[in-house]
Amino acid sequence: MHRSRVWSDDDGSAAIEFLLVGLVLLVPLVYLVIALGQIQSGAMAADGASRHVARAIATANDDAEAEGRIDDILGSLITQNGWEAESVDVDVRCEPVTPCPAAGALIRVTVTVDVALPLVPAVLDLEDRARVTVEATGVQRVSRGWGGQ
């Protein structure tokens, strides 16, 4: 009988414990899902941009058109994802090393993006440190008739 009175003193505490433990586990889990979603979004955007830039250069008629296409693609990428222009880096290389682009060359475009993690405060430069760098490479062969040759 003494035992039942002790147990009756705990009535209702399970709900409070469930809420407390649920919040402690649920909040980090939700943050992780959101953060991984942003990182995946950045990785997919970088992959699409690298392939699209390589294809745009390879199918352009001349250097000026290729440069214009690159600027349009990167501007669209930055605008659609809400990134700062400084967080995106594009590296274009040709193999064999010739004036790039050139007829018959293999264009390798690498897009690097610093993806900011969500909900990081601007205190003590945390927002600059809480970034994940994602990188993607796209490859495209330039037509042998590129540039009117």
N, C-alpha and C positions, 0 to 999 in steps of 0.2 A: 504494500500500500504506500509506503514511503516512496518507492520507486516511481509510481505513477504521478505523484505530485511533482517530482523533479522533472519528469518528461513534459508535464503540462506547462511548465514554465517556459519551454522553448516554442510554444505555439506561435506560428506566424514568422519565424525567423528564416525559414527555408526560402520564402519569396525574396526577402532582403538579400540573403546570400546569393541566390540565383541572379538577381539584378546586378549585384556588385561584381561577381565573377564574370557574368555575361558582358558587362561593360569593359572590364579589364581585358577580356579576350576579344570582344567584338570590335572595339575601336581600332586596335592595331591591325586586325584582319581587314577591315574596310579600307584603312589607309594603304595597306599593302596592295590590295586589289586596284585601287585608284592609281598608285604609283607605277605598278607594273603595266597598267593600261596606258599610261602616258609614255613609258619607255617603249612599249611595243608600238605605239603610234609613231613615235620618233623613228624607230627602226624601219618600219614599213614606209614611212615618208622618205627616208634617206635612200632606201633601196629603189623605190620608184623613181626618185629624182636622179639617181646615178644612171639607171638604165635609160631614162628619158633624155637626159643631157647627152649621153653617148650617142643615142640614136639621132638626136637633133643635130649634132655636129656632123655625124656621118652622112646625113641626107641633105645638109646645107649645100648651096651652090658655091659659096665662097666664104672667106674668113669673116667678113662683115656680117653676113647672114647668120653664121654660126655664133658669133658673139651676141647678136641680138636675141637669138633663141635661148642661149644660156641665161641671159639676164631676165628674159620673160619667165622661164621655168623656175629660176631661183626666187624671183619676186613672188610668183604664185605660191611656191612652197612656203615661203616665210609668212605670207599673208594668211594662207589657209590654216596654218598651225599656230599662228600667234607668237612666233618666235622673234627674237631680236636678230638683226642681220649679222651681228658679230658672233652669234652662236653657230653659224653655218659656214663651213669651209669646203671649197671644191678644189680638187686637184685633177688636172687633165694631163695625161701623158700619152705619148705615141710610141709605138714599137714597130719598126725600128725607129730610133731617134732621128727625126727629120723635122723640118719645119712642120709644126702641128696645126691643123690637120693636113694630111697629104694623101694623094691617091694611093690606095692599096694598104695604107697604114692600119694598125690595130689601135683603136683608141681605148684607153683605160681611164674611166672617170671614177674618182673616189669622193664620196660626199661624207663629211664628218659633221655631226650635230651634237651640241651639248643640250641635253634635255633637262630642264629644271624639274626638281621633285615638287609635288604639290604641298601647299600650306606651310612652307618654310618661311619663317619670319626674316625680315631684313636686319635683324640684330646681329652685330659682330660679323658682318659679311657672310652669314650663314647661307643666304640665298645664292651667293656666288660659289660656295663650296659644295652645296647640295645639288650637284648636277651629275648626270650620267652621260658619258660620251658613247654615242653609237656611230658606227661606220658601215658604209655599204659601198660595193664596187660594181660598176657596170662596164661591160666590154662590148665593143661594136667594131666591125671591120668597115673601113671607108671604101666606097665604090672605086674601082679603078678609073672610072670616068669622072671622078670628083674634080671640080674646078674647071670643067670644060676641056679636060685633057682626053 
